[in-house]
């Protein structure tokens, strides 16, 4: 390890071009942490929100963007069990993934699943942590239930389709083109609704309503989601691409006995994230290694071209995950 590393920083709040290559000190492993030499870093919507000045990192986190990465353990701090220098892992990060080295809690690292490359493994943590905790733990999805995913072709969406399908749910999605809808069907969705041509409320009511909805759109989707839910249905909100403020008739929630919930991942405690990591290792990693679930990858960009990666992500022209090549491997 050297003292300095290449990294991409947010020079000021703004559009993708504010992402610039810079030099930073290599982080040290604090108690409970490891340092990874980053091979690949995942690109996610929260990175763009942070870049735009809308999602401040926690006070103890790096100011550099990047919430997931794959790579090799190069330093192990006190209090870390089960990891050694040289281990190849993928990890959920508190921040700092757009860099050659990153520090993260050891308990948030997972082994690279057998059969997957480091590039593919970099696509796993942010989406799989988010989907598992919101769809299965918070949302309580069960086999046979009707599950509607908004943004089915996103990294979150493609992960949710596959996991829900494996666990026996009936999967429905919305997406913005026939091409994206076809990709969702190929991953296991029963029906893909092109929201530019069809009303998801009407389609789902024809199916008896949704038992669970995973929504990252917000805005006027929220009252439409309430109309779409079946009795005793649940709405899990994980983002607000169209805004967090809307008008809602809560009488419908009472009459249909609905549950409205949601969460963000980054502000949760290290202990909570470690618990999710353990559940993924026990219940999901075997599915990945068996070839039943796999990350869907769209594009790869060099670290220095992080701005181009953000431009693509915000265009919504991609299907699945976008990653940055840092060291490769």
C-alpha positions as CSV (number, residue, x, y, z in Angstrom):
1,X,0.0,0.0,0.0
2,X,1.1,3.5,-0.7
3,X,0.2,6.7,1.2
4,X,-1.8,8.3,-1.6
5,X,-4.5,7.0,-3.9
6,X,-6.6,8.0,-6.8
7,X,-10.2,8.9,-6.0
8,X,-13.1,10.7,-7.5
9,X,-14.5,13.5,-5.4
10,X,-17.5,15.8,-5.5
11,X,-16.0,19.2,-6.1
12,X,-19.3,21.0,-5.5
13,X,-23.0,20.2,-5.6
14,X,-24.1,19.9,-9.2
15,X,-24.4,17.9,-12.4
16,X,-22.1,14.9,-13.2
17,X,-19.2,17.0,-14.4
18,X,-18.5,18.1,-10.8
19,X,-17.1,14.6,-10.3
20,X,-13.3,15.0,-10.6
21,X,-10.3,12.7,-10.2
22,X,-8.1,13.7,-7.3
23,X,-5.4,12.3,-4.9
24,X,-6.4,11.4,-1.3
25,X,-4.7,9.7,1.6
26,X,-5.2,6.0,1.8
27,X,-7.6,5.3,4.7
28,X,-6.6,3.3,7.8
29,X,-8.5,0.4,9.3
30,X,-10.2,1.6,12.6
31,X,-11.5,-0.9,15.2
32,X,-13.8,-3.3,13.5
33,X,-12.8,-2.2,10.0
34,X,-10.9,-3.6,7.1
35,X,-9.3,-1.7,4.2
36,X,-10.0,-3.0,0.7
37,X,-7.9,-2.5,-2.5
38,X,-10.9,-1.7,-4.7
39,X,-11.2,-3.7,-8.0
40,X,-14.7,-2.4,-9.0
41,X,-17.1,0.0,-7.4
42,X,-20.9,0.0,-8.0
43,X,-22.7,3.2,-9.1
44,X,-26.0,3.8,-7.4
45,X,-28.8,6.5,-7.3
46,X,-27.7,7.7,-3.8
47,X,-24.3,8.6,-5.2
48,X,-26.0,10.9,-7.7
49,X,-28.2,12.4,-4.9
50,X,-25.0,13.0,-2.8
51,X,-23.4,14.6,-5.9
52,X,-26.4,16.9,-6.3
53,X,-26.2,18.0,-2.7
54,X,-29.4,16.2,-1.7
55,X,-28.0,13.3,0.4
56,X,-25.3,14.2,2.8
57,X,-23.1,11.4,4.1
58,X,-23.1,10.5,7.8
59,X,-20.7,12.6,9.8
60,X,-18.3,9.6,10.3
61,X,-18.3,8.5,6.7
62,X,-16.0,9.5,3.8
63,X,-17.1,12.4,1.7
64,X,-16.2,10.5,-1.4
65,X,-19.2,8.8,-3.2
66,X,-19.5,5.0,-3.5
67,X,-21.6,2.7,-1.4
68,X,-20.4,-0.7,-2.6
69,X,-17.2,-2.3,-4.0
70,X,-15.4,-5.5,-4.6
71,X,-11.7,-6.1,-4.0
72,X,-9.0,-7.5,-1.8
73,X,-8.5,-7.1,1.9
74,X,-5.2,-5.3,2.5
75,X,-5.5,-4.4,6.2
76,X,-7.5,-5.7,9.1
77,X,-8.2,-3.6,12.2
78,X,-8.6,-4.8,15.7
79,X,-11.9,-6.5,16.5
80,X,-12.4,-8.0,13.1
81,X,-13.1,-11.8,12.9
82,X,-13.2,-14.1,10.0
83,X,-11.3,-11.9,7.5
84,X,-7.6,-12.0,6.6
85,X,-5.3,-10.0,4.3
86,X,-5.7,-11.4,0.8
87,X,-9.3,-12.3,1.0
88,X,-11.5,-11.3,-1.9
89,X,-14.8,-9.8,-0.8
90,X,-17.6,-7.5,-1.8
91,X,-18.8,-5.0,0.7
92,X,-21.4,-2.5,1.7
93,X,-19.6,0.8,2.3
94,X,-20.4,3.9,4.4
95,X,-19.0,5.9,1.5
96,X,-15.7,6.2,-0.3
97,X,-16.0,3.5,-2.9
98,X,-14.9,5.7,-5.8
99,X,-11.3,5.3,-4.8
100,X,-8.4,2.8,-5.0
101,X,-8.7,2.0,-1.3
102,X,-11.7,2.1,1.0
103,X,-12.3,1.3,4.7
104,X,-15.5,-0.4,5.8
105,X,-16.7,-2.5,8.8
106,X,-15.5,-6.1,8.4
107,X,-19.0,-7.3,9.3
108,X,-20.4,-5.6,6.1
109,X,-18.1,-7.7,3.9
110,X,-19.3,-10.9,2.2
111,X,-17.2,-13.4,0.2
112,X,-17.3,-13.2,-3.5
113,X,-19.8,-15.9,-4.4
114,X,-18.3,-19.0,-6.1
115,X,-18.7,-18.6,-9.9
116,X,-18.8,-14.8,-9.9
117,X,-16.1,-12.4,-11.0
118,X,-15.0,-9.4,-8.9
119,X,-16.8,-7.2,-11.4
120,X,-20.1,-9.0,-10.9
121,X,-19.6,-9.1,-7.1
122,X,-19.4,-5.3,-7.0
123,X,-23.0,-5.2,-8.2
124,X,-24.3,-7.2,-5.2
125,X,-24.1,-5.3,-1.8
126,X,-26.2,-2.1,-2.2
127,X,-29.0,-3.7,-4.2
128,X,-29.1,-7.1,-2.3
129,X,-28.9,-5.4,1.1
130,X,-31.7,-3.0,0.1
131,X,-34.0,-5.7,-1.5
132,X,-33.6,-8.2,1.2
133,X,-34.2,-5.8,4.1
134,X,-37.2,-4.0,2.5
135,X,-38.9,-6.8,0.5
136,X,-38.5,-9.8,2.8
137,X,-37.8,-8.4,6.3
138,X,-39.8,-5.2,6.3
139,X,-42.3,-6.1,3.5
140,X,-42.8,-9.7,4.6
141,X,-43.2,-11.1,1.1
142,X,-44.5,-14.6,1.0
143,X,-44.8,-17.3,-1.6
144,X,-47.9,-16.9,-3.8
145,X,-48.4,-13.2,-3.1
146,X,-48.7,-10.6,-5.9
147,X,-45.7,-8.3,-5.8
148,X,-45.4,-5.1,-7.8
149,X,-42.0,-3.6,-8.4
150,X,-41.8,-0.1,-9.8
151,X,-38.6,0.5,-11.9
152,X,-38.3,-3.2,-12.7
153,X,-35.2,-2.7,-15.0
154,X,-33.1,-0.9,-12.4
155,X,-30.5,-2.6,-10.3
156,X,-32.9,-2.8,-7.4
157,X,-35.7,-4.0,-9.7
158,X,-33.7,-6.7,-11.5
159,X,-32.6,-8.0,-8.1
160,X,-36.1,-7.9,-6.6
161,X,-37.6,-9.8,-9.6
162,X,-35.2,-12.7,-9.3
163,X,-35.3,-13.0,-5.5
164,X,-39.1,-12.8,-5.3
165,X,-39.4,-15.3,-8.1
166,X,-37.1,-17.8,-6.4
167,X,-39.1,-17.5,-3.2
168,X,-42.4,-18.2,-5.0
169,X,-44.1,-14.8,-5.3
170,X,-46.0,-13.7,-8.4
171,X,-44.0,-10.8,-9.8
172,X,-45.3,-7.8,-11.6
173,X,-43.2,-4.7,-12.7
174,X,-43.5,-1.3,-14.3
175,X,-40.8,-0.1,-16.7
176,X,-40.5,2.6,-19.3
177,X,-40.1,0.8,-22.6
178,X,-41.1,-2.5,-24.3
179,X,-37.4,-3.4,-24.4
180,X,-37.1,-3.0,-20.6
181,X,-40.4,-4.9,-20.1
182,X,-39.1,-7.8,-22.1
183,X,-35.9,-7.8,-20.0
184,X,-38.0,-8.0,-16.8
185,X,-40.1,-10.9,-18.2
186,X,-36.9,-12.8,-19.1
187,X,-35.8,-12.4,-15.4
188,X,-39.0,-14.0,-14.1
189,X,-41.7,-11.3,-14.0
190,X,-45.2,-12.6,-14.8
191,X,-46.3,-9.3,-16.3
192,X,-44.3,-6.1,-17.2
193,X,-46.4,-3.0,-17.5
194,X,-45.1,-0.2,-19.8
195,X,-46.2,2.7,-17.7
196,X,-46.1,5.0,-20.8
197,X,-48.9,2.9,-22.4
198,X,-50.8,1.2,-19.5
199,X,-52.2,2.2,-16.2
200,X,-50.6,-0.1,-13.5
201,X,-53.5,0.6,-11.2
202,X,-56.0,-0.9,-13.7
203,X,-53.8,-3.8,-14.6
204,X,-53.1,-4.8,-11.0
205,X,-56.8,-4.4,-10.0
206,X,-57.5,-6.9,-12.7
207,X,-55.2,-9.3,-10.9
208,X,-56.9,-8.7,-7.6
209,X,-54.6,-6.0,-6.4
210,X,-51.0,-6.1,-5.1
211,X,-50.2,-7.7,-1.8
212,X,-46.8,-5.8,-1.7
213,X,-45.5,-2.9,-3.7
214,X,-41.8,-1.8,-3.7
215,X,-41.7,1.8,-4.9
216,X,-38.8,4.2,-5.6
217,X,-40.8,6.7,-7.6
218,X,-42.9,8.5,-5.0
219,X,-44.8,11.6,-6.0
220,X,-48.2,10.9,-7.5
221,X,-47.3,7.2,-7.5
222,X,-48.0,7.1,-3.8
223,X,-51.8,7.6,-3.9
224,X,-52.0,5.3,-7.0
225,X,-50.1,2.7,-5.0
226,X,-52.7,2.9,-2.3
227,X,-55.5,2.3,-4.8
228,X,-53.5,-0.7,-6.2
229,X,-53.0,-2.5,-3.0
230,X,-55.3,-5.4,-2.0
231,X,-56.8,-5.6,1.4
232,X,-54.0,-6.1,4.0
233,X,-51.5,-5.0,1.4
234,X,-48.1,-3.3,2.2
235,X,-46.3,-0.4,0.5
236,X,-42.6,-0.2,1.0
237,X,-41.1,3.1,-0.1
238,X,-37.3,3.2,-0.7
239,X,-36.8,6.4,-2.8
240,X,-38.6,9.4,-4.2
241,X,-37.5,10.1,-7.8
242,X,-40.6,12.2,-8.3
243,X,-40.7,13.8,-4.9
244,X,-41.6,13.0,-1.3
245,X,-44.7,15.2,-0.9
246,X,-48.1,14.2,-2.1
247,X,-51.8,14.3,-0.9
248,X,-53.1,11.1,0.4
249,X,-56.5,9.9,1.7
250,X,-55.7,7.9,4.8
251,X,-59.3,6.6,5.1
252,X,-58.5,4.2,2.3
253,X,-55.5,2.9,4.3
254,X,-57.9,2.2,7.3
255,X,-60.6,0.6,5.2
256,X,-58.2,-1.7,3.4
257,X,-56.0,-2.3,6.5
258,X,-52.9,-1.3,4.7
259,X,-49.3,-1.0,6.0
260,X,-47.2,1.9,4.7
261,X,-43.5,1.7,5.6
262,X,-40.1,2.4,4.1
263,X,-36.4,2.7,4.9
264,X,-33.1,4.0,3.8
265,X,-30.0,1.8,4.1
266,X,-27.1,4.2,4.7
267,X,-28.1,5.8,8.0
268,X,-28.8,2.4,9.7
269,X,-26.5,1.2,12.4
270,X,-23.4,-0.9,11.7
271,X,-25.1,-3.6,13.8
272,X,-28.3,-3.6,11.7
273,X,-26.2,-3.8,8.4
274,X,-24.2,-6.6,9.9
275,X,-27.4,-8.5,10.6
276,X,-28.6,-8.0,7.0
277,X,-25.1,-9.2,5.8
278,X,-25.5,-12.4,7.8
279,X,-29.0,-13.1,6.5
280,X,-27.7,-12.6,2.9
281,X,-24.8,-15.0,3.5
282,X,-27.1,-17.7,5.0
283,X,-30.2,-17.4,2.7
284,X,-29.2,-15.6,-0.6
285,X,-25.5,-16.4,-1.3
286,X,-26.3,-20.1,-1.7
287,X,-28.9,-19.1,-4.4
288,X,-26.2,-17.0,-6.2
289,X,-23.7,-19.8,-6.1
290,X,-26.4,-22.2,-7.4
291,X,-27.0,-19.9,-10.4
292,X,-30.6,-19.2,-9.4
293,X,-30.0,-15.5,-8.9
294,X,-27.3,-13.3,-10.6
295,X,-26.5,-9.6,-10.9
296,X,-27.7,-7.9,-14.1
297,X,-24.9,-5.7,-15.5
298,X,-25.3,-2.9,-18.0
299,X,-22.1,-0.9,-18.4
300,X,-18.6,-0.5,-17.1
301,X,-16.7,2.8,-16.9
302,X,-13.1,3.7,-15.9
303,X,-12.9,5.4,-12.5
304,X,-11.8,8.7,-14.2
305,X,-15.1,8.6,-16.2
306,X,-17.4,8.5,-13.2
307,X,-19.2,11.5,-14.6
308,X,-20.2,9.5,-17.7
309,X,-21.5,6.7,-15.5
310,X,-23.7,9.2,-13.6
311,X,-25.0,10.6,-16.9
312,X,-26.1,7.2,-18.0
313,X,-27.7,6.3,-14.7
314,X,-29.7,9.5,-14.6
315,X,-30.8,9.0,-18.2
316,X,-32.5,5.8,-17.1
317,X,-31.2,4.2,-20.3
318,X,-29.6,1.3,-18.6
319,X,-30.9,-2.1,-17.5
320,X,-29.3,-3.4,-14.2
321,X,-26.1,-2.2,-12.7
322,X,-23.4,0.2,-13.7
323,X,-19.8,-0.3,-12.3
324,X,-16.6,1.6,-12.2
325,X,-13.3,-0.2,-13.0
326,X,-10.8,0.9,-10.4
327,X,-8.0,-1.8,-10.4
328,X,-9.9,-4.6,-12.2
329,X,-9.2,-8.2,-11.4
